[in-house]
Amino acid sequence: MNIREMQEAILKLKKETGTAILAHSYQAREITEIADYTGDSYKLSVDAKGIDNENILFCGVHFMAETAKILSPQKRVYLANPHAGCPMAEQMDKEMIAAIKAEDPDRTVVAYINTTASLKTVCDVCVTSSSALKIVKAIENDKILFIPDCNLGDFVKKNCPDKDVKLLNGGCPTHAAVSANDVLAAKAEHPDALFLVHPECRPQVVELADYAGSTAGIIDFAMKSDAKEFIIGTETSIAEHLQYDCPDKKFYPLTKNLVCNNMKLTTLPDVYRSLLGIANGDGSAAEIIMDDEMIAASRKCIDEMIRLGG
């Protein structure tokens, strides 16, 4: 079965099983082409809440599928590849943040959505990279504890100078590995290109950007810009997608090392096999199972994110 044949089989199966496919923007092109919804984590969070399908198949990483289940507890949510996790989401746990809250109870705990459902139960509001500034500015309390990404937190802190933002040492290892020297080398090779960067990168990298923002923001900026060349400072798949969508422009990955191996775990055959498992009801599809207590406790900060970021 070639790619096109498998895509056609997937389209048939998702219709037969009443399944909506959600794919993060970091997924491969052949996956985003058969998805019902694509986007960054914030868009997919909102999309998940309004889906009518009885089944949701998530092409992304575990915390994203958890979020879909939290927002749609009456639906059956599956993760296309059960091994696709997120190192940042595992860096801090509920007990650690609860202890910090006990020592500094006056702070509003703002959690990047890249966190586990368990950790979300002790947080006040979630944010994504596209909604972080808007939400932190809207919080009445001036004292903030931002977790887990200190690089995104630094970006928020600099853009919200009236807030007292406390940061912890955490973040995305893929974005954090990029250096200012990588940027300077890319700019030297492509002197006419604008540099667009994700704020999960280090502050010294973000400072060199022509635009800093979420995955969705980067895509939107590049598509609307009159410029013809861009250096893309986030996961390499975004440069690939933009090249398909804007063939008259040139897109250069900042570095070949900006690859999320967890996102790359999901393949088109994974999607196909998951849908077969859903259709057969044989338990082979990786379903997200959460009890009602966990769903209710972790949902509060996500609902607050949607309320303040809407």
Secondary structure, DSSP 8 states (H G I E B T S, - for coil): --HHHHHHHHHHHHHHHTEEEEEETTS-HHHHTT-SEEE-HHHHHHHHHH---SEEEEES-HHHHHHHHHH-TTSEEEESSTT---TGGGSS-HHHHHHHHHHSTTSEEEEESSS-HHHHTT-SEEE-TTTHHHHHHH-S-SEEEEES-HHHHHHHHHH-TTSEEEE-S---HHHHT--HHHHHHHHHH-TT-EEEE-TTS-HHHHTT-SEE--HHHHHHHHHH-S-SEEEEES-HHHHHHHHHH-TTSEEEES-TT---HHHHT--HHHHHHHHHHHHHTSS-SEE----HHHHHHHHHHHHHHHHHH-
